[in-house]
Amino acid sequence: MKVYLINTPGFTETNKVLDFLNSLNGPISFNYNNAPIEISDYAPSFDKLFAACKLYRSTNADIKEDDFVVLLTEKPNQSNWFSASKEKNIFVCTSDWERFSHIDTIYSIAFQVAENLIQSILGLNIDNIDEKYVHFMLKSCINDFCQNKFDIIAKMKSASICNDCLQLVRQKFEGNMEVFFQLKSILNRIRDIYELEFTNLQIGQLSNVVIHQDGTFRFEKYNLEMQLNPLRSALYAFFLKNGTIKYTNEDLRNNVDLKNEIIQLYRYFKRQIEFKNINEQYANLYNKINNDEIICTIDKLFQQEIDGRRPNYPSNKSEINHEINKTIQIDQVKDNYYITKGINNSVSLSNHYVKWADGII
Ligand SMILES: [Zn+2]
């Protein structure tokens, strides 16, 4: 399932919202095409806002009927709502959030995106409100109407869904629960951010990762660094380089292009350390032997489990994660962007945060 974010020119933080939404695993991929959509009215009607989504659909052949389009706009709307959905089109108002919530505005916006995706899949209709599932009395459910706009804080801090709505979730997401779990984990993460703010931890500021050829990974903003051996450097650099692209273990084992990419990276890191120690006249000969050894090491890395012994790859991956957790130990929300995730073999950090100290590979 694909969700396309678009924005009007006055909202400039869509990339941040996108990074956050993509930081949680699941079948939904969030995408962003940063060509802003102009809407001339100061406070457009719902029809105008949904028309902007439709226009975007009609001018982009990639968007399928089943995909969602979400317009993020700083403009207030005629009914003064935070957001609304109609079929698979959604708008979210991005301004004024600091009046209602003290956490970074991008999280409130992301909450609205996830909430509206759920509501749209539940089939809630703003033109014909079903009061069983849209609550005018506060229930701390994501489907609270929040006529008093300050009530929104209750739903964001609870991220919960009442029993009535949960029944509907079971019915409407049947066979598609992974989609629901991903959306719910976005809501849960934002609820957790309130908790973390409460304990006065800094969150949400992602750092560049600068990769050095000697296997140093430097987290610039936190002024922290970690050191990995050449093999782990190659693996981690591969994940960072490919950002949020997901690969299965089979892909890594069998796809020649991916394997060559890792071999190249391994060569890059290993040379820095080993060439220091050898005489230049032996360099060519050494390079030949070294190449075979490099290919063999990477082949071994992705071998299947042998004789009940844990294969090389998962233990290297968990060692990398261990080093990251040890390095950025103050904040689990931040850590989560940098570690390599379970079966997806990806990180949650966009690759525009990745820099190479010694030139681009
Ligand atoms: Zn409810």
Boltz pocket constraint, residues with backbone or C-beta under 6 A from the ligand:
constraints:
  - pocket:
      binder: B
      contacts: [[A, 132], [A, 133], [A, 135], [A, 139], [A, 141], [A, 142], [A, 143], [A, 144], [A, 161], [A, 162], [A, 163], [A, 164], [A, 165], [A, 166]]
      max_distance: 6.0
